[in-house]
Amino acid sequence: MRARRSKHARARTLWAAACTSLGVLAFITAGVAPGQASTQGDALYAKSVAADDRVSYSGTLTSVIYEGDQAASTVTRIEHKAPTSWRIWYLAPADAYGRMIVSNESLAYQYEPSLNRVISHDWSTSAPAVATPVNIAQIEDNYSIEVGPAASVAGRKALSLSLVSKHTGALVQRMWVDAQTDLILRRESYTADGSVGAKSSFDTIRIGVEFPQALFNLSVPSGMTLVTSPGFGKSTTDTASLVRGLNFKFAAPKYLPDGFSLDRGSVETHQGVNTVEFVYGDGLRTFSLFENASARLPRFDTASPKPIPVGDANGVYADVSGQTLVSWNAGGLNLTIVGDLSPKEIARIGASIHP
């Protein structure tokens, strides 16, 4: 897999929306001996995350993100020609019906018929959850991959894998892998309290479909206009250069949860405000730290923020698109963390930041 529909991409989307309006608007059988389970689980996991590089398919995927007592569902029709061609049709919700994304795992064209526009952007903002690549070495360092019983997904035999944190013992993700092709057919991610935070599953799938390459051409139909989507700057692992180029002093967290490390960073300007984003992760879970010199909290247009102390500062938090968002002001900066962690854990990270 060469593209990432990472959770930090959803964090970027949330933050970009907040800055635009200063408000927030994405197996093997049971009973295997423990040593064997780890070895077999690691091997199966490694094969599953690379399976769509060699397997073409067509299927209908339903994805659900849970926010408190509410759930947001998306249904898409996915056509994939291995190794890197994708065509994704949105069937639900109603306001997304008719949207189509075509990509070569580098550039993506998002077709919006109601706007007569084709929006060009990076694939990382649109890749389906089942196409999410991972750092296998980092996951093996931080997670035990446990083999579970077989099940049926979309009428196919699937082998289950559970990813359990070596640091906390918590189940973080469970996936079901096609027994024949190793494709990921279903995935569930769990929150800090053990409930399902997000899930995606194929309702139907056809393996080995032959597609004409012309189906995946990046073209602009007559009557539609090509525009470039705004977004954060290109990510880089050279975070030291990013910090040197800022017009304010970046403050890094002195505490990170076990297994987390700095992955990459980027800088972007929204409404004249220069904002830096640093992404931290443990292989499965991520959080993004945003800092800028506006000293303004974002408005929450679609969520009801609650107060939370962040060290000596008074912050606010909300559950947005299945992720926790915590924001506070300190030392003339606004600091916002968006990620797959509990509000308490994010507040602990925030308390270790001293602008």
DAHUQUI-V858505 format. One record per helix or strand of 3 or more residues. SS is the DSSP state (A for helix, B for strand). FROM is the first residue (numbers start at 0). LEN is the number of residues. If there is no record, write none. Layout:
# DAHUQUI-V858505
SS;FROM;LEN / SS;FROM;LEN
This chain:
# DAHUQUI-V858505
A;6;15 / A;33;15 / A;50;3 / B;56;11 / B;69;12 / B;84;8 / A;93;3 / B;99;4 / B;106;6 / A;112;3 / B;116;6 / A;122;3 / A;128;3 / A;135;7 / B;142;11 / B;155;10 / B;170;8 / B;183;7 / B;195;12 / A;212;4 / B;224;4 / A;238;6 / B;260;10 / B;272;9 / B;285;7 / B;305;5 / B;312;8 / B;322;8 / B;332;7 / A;342;9
